Amino acid sequence: MLAGLCSASSLLMSVSTNGIEVFNGQPYPDLPIYLNGVLVPVTPQPNLIDQWTFDGSNPETGINGTIISTWTTNAPNSVPSAGVLRYANTSDSNWGNGQLLPDIDTSAIDKMIWTIELADLRVSTGSNFRFTGLILSGEVRPELELTAWGMSAPYTFSPDMEYNANTDYLDAASGISLNATNGTLGGPLTIVATWDFVNNTMTLDMGGGNVSSNTPAANMAASIGTVTGFRMYPRTIAAGDYLDLDSVTIETY
């Protein structure tokens, strides 16, 4: 197809190892690509909304400028190792303009994915860490809550993933939970929360085969509308409990 449009001498084509097609040194991931007459699969590339890597002097600021006001190094937070923020702040991060993301119109995308990489954590009964999206109005917003249960160690550390902040969808009843021996997980944990607006499903991956999905009765995209921001919104964090944040990433497809 392309050979009929350009001569071989005027078109340089290569396919990189991650599936990105390159023409004359520039990527064009949305074009159909043929190599020796065979259609080459194109790997969809994520749109990085923002990412926090927790290094440098301003860990609260994402690489695209979104600020989570409680992700500073100020006490009770600390830095246990380079590139890791020990988050222990019980205050809600500000609702102000610093929290605003580029608008995410959920009716115009296929998926929104939050990836939270933890170096470790410490929890006790009732500690609750909530990552929440902001919307233009109302309570129908995406959220991920991480809550500790149990009267004594080992505590059960269970997620609650929502698209409507007033309703539990993926929680302890879904069968996903992790035991924190003596309150501490003792190693890294990657949590991936996916809102799939094409198939109207939510999927939560806690690693180690701990994956659960839910299909809400209502249309998520129509209910949520546009996501305008992101913040940390804990209900309570017991003294001494924390999340060791390694990175937090928001992407869309």
Secondary structure as UniProt FT lines:
FT   HELIX           2..4
FT   TURN            8..10
FT   STRAND          13..15
FT   TURN            17..18
FT   STRAND          21..23
FT   TURN            24..25
FT   STRAND          26..27
FT   TURN            29..30
FT   STRAND          33..35
FT   TURN            36..37
FT   STRAND          38..40
FT   STRAND          47..52
FT   TURN            59..60
FT   TURN            63..64
FT   TURN            69..70
FT   TURN            75..76
FT   STRAND          78..81
FT   TURN            82..83
FT   STRAND          84..87
FT   HELIX           97..99
FT   STRAND          100..105
FT   TURN            106..107
FT   STRAND          111..122
FT   TURN            125..126
FT   STRAND          128..135
FT   STRAND          143..149
FT   STRAND          155..162
FT   TURN            165..166
FT   HELIX           172..174
FT   STRAND          178..180
FT   HELIX           181..183
FT   STRAND          189..196
FT   TURN            197..200
FT   STRAND          201..205
FT   TURN            208..209
FT   STRAND          211..214
FT   HELIX           220..224
FT   STRAND          226..232
FT   TURN            239..240
FT   STRAND          242..252
//
